[in-house]
Amino acid sequence: MRDVELKAIFDHHIAQKYLTRSGISHAIAVAYHSFHLAKKHSVPVDLAAKAGLLHDIGHFTWYKNGKWDYEMYKKYDIHPIKGAERAHKLLIRLGENPASAKVISHAILFHTDSFLPTNTIVRTPLQEIVKKADEMDEEEGGLHHYRTISNERARKSLERLDHMIDIELNGG
């Protein structure tokens, strides 16, 4: 039995605020990619899906003259740092195991190189999975953050993924 399910994370008002800002459809797609990659590489699927769902929870909206400035975002953004902190706090509030919350937060912190001064970081398998899952869903110019999905469809997708995780955790 898991401490916290994806649907509970999604339904929390803090997650709603920041997932909406960074793109709910993208977050769910990355959660699914993370699950499948984790299953393939024998990494905990629950941790991977949670990190995938929350990987962009630290996004700030970079606007210049009322328009999204992708170049400014790429140059100055540090969303993984803020996201790791937000995710950790949210997961602990929801009752996640503290050790798991820390591992998930580290996966969020290292899902991109955008804030690192160099690319020399050595990632854990979970961190690599979340990075790869995010890259699998990227669109030119950050457009993946602007795909839309209704809350009802998002909730159903996460319920389905929660069920898939439960099956895996119970021996598949």
N, C-alpha and C positions, 0 to 999 in steps of 0.2 A: 504494500500500500504506500502510495506517495503522500508526502506531507502537503503538497500544494499542486493542484491541477492547473493546466493552462487556462481553462475557462475562468477559474477564480482570479488568476492574474489579470486576464483581459477585463473582467468586470470591475476591477478596482478603479476608483476615480483617478488615481495618479497614473495608472497605466493608460487609461482612456485618454487623458490629456496628452501624454507624450507619444503614445502610439499613433494618435490622430495626427500629431505634428509631423512625425517622421514617415507615416504611411502604413496603415493597418494591413493593406494587401501585401505590401513588401514584407512586413514583419511575419505574417503568416506563411508566406512563400519560403522565407528563410528558415522558419521553424520546421516546415516539412522537409526541405532539403537537408537541414541539420539532422533530423530524425533518420532519414534514409542513409545518409553518409555515416552516421554513428552506428547504425545497425550493420552496415557493410564492414566497418572497421573495428567492431567490437568495443565501442565506446558507449558509456551509459546514455541511452536514448532519451531519458527523462531530462537529464542535465543539458544535453545538446538542444533539445526542442525548446527548453526554457531560455537558454542563451540565445538561440536563434530568434525567438519571439521578441526578446528584449534588447537585441544587439544595438539598435539605434535609438534607444529611449533617452539618450543624452543630446539629441539633435537640437541645435539652435537654428532658427530660420534666418539665413543671411540674405537680407534685402538691401538693395541700393536703388534709390529713386522709385520705390514701390515695386520693384521687380526682383525676383530671385537672382542672386549673383553666384553662379556655380563656381566661377574662378576664385572669388573671394572665399567661398566655403572651402575649396580645396587648399587654399593657401593658409588660412587661419583657424580652421575648425579643430576643436579638441573634444568632439562629442564622445569618443570612447571613454575618456576620463570621467566626464559627468555621468555618462550612462552606466558605467560600472558602479558608481556610488549610488545612483538612483535605484538601480536594479537590486543592489544588496539591501538597501533600506526597505524597499518594497517587499522583497522576498522574506526578510526577517519579520516584518509586520504581519505578513500572511501566514507565518508559521513554518517556513522552510527550515530544514536542518541547517544550522549555521555553517557547517563545513561545506555543504552543497551550495549554499548561497555564495560563499567565498569563491568556490571553483567556477560557478556560473558567472560571477562578476569578473573574474580574471579572463574568462573566455570573451566577454563583452569588451573588456579593456584592450585585448590584443586581436580583435577581429579585423583591424585595418592598420595600415602603416601610416595613415594620413597625419597623425600627430607625432610620430616618432622622428627624432633627428636623423636616424640612420635605419636601415633595413636589416640590422644584424640580430634581431631578437630570435631566440630559439623558442618555438611554441610547443605546447603540449599537444597531443592528438586532438583533444576537445577544442582547443583554441584554433588549430588548423582547420578542423571541420567547420566551425562557425565562420571563419574567414572565407573558406571555399564556398560555403552555402550562400553567403552574402554576394560573392562574386558571380555565382551562378544566376542570380536574379537581377544583377545590375543592368541598367539601361543607360545609353549615352546621355550625358548632361544631367544625370541624377533623376531622370524621369521616372524611375522605379518608385520614387517617393510620392508620386502623384497619381498612381493608379488608385482607383476607388473600389470599395466593396461595402455592401450594406452591413450594419452591425449584426443583423440577423444571420446573414450568410457567414460572416466572420465567426460568430459564436458557434454555428453549426460545424464549420471547418475545424475549429479548435476542439469541439466535443468529439469529432471523428478522430482527430489526432490524439486526444487524451485516451480514447478507446484503443487505438493502435499501440500506444505506449503501454497501457495496461496489459495488453496481450503479450507484448515482448517481455515485460517484467515478470509475467506469470509463465514463462517458458515457451511462448510463441506457438 
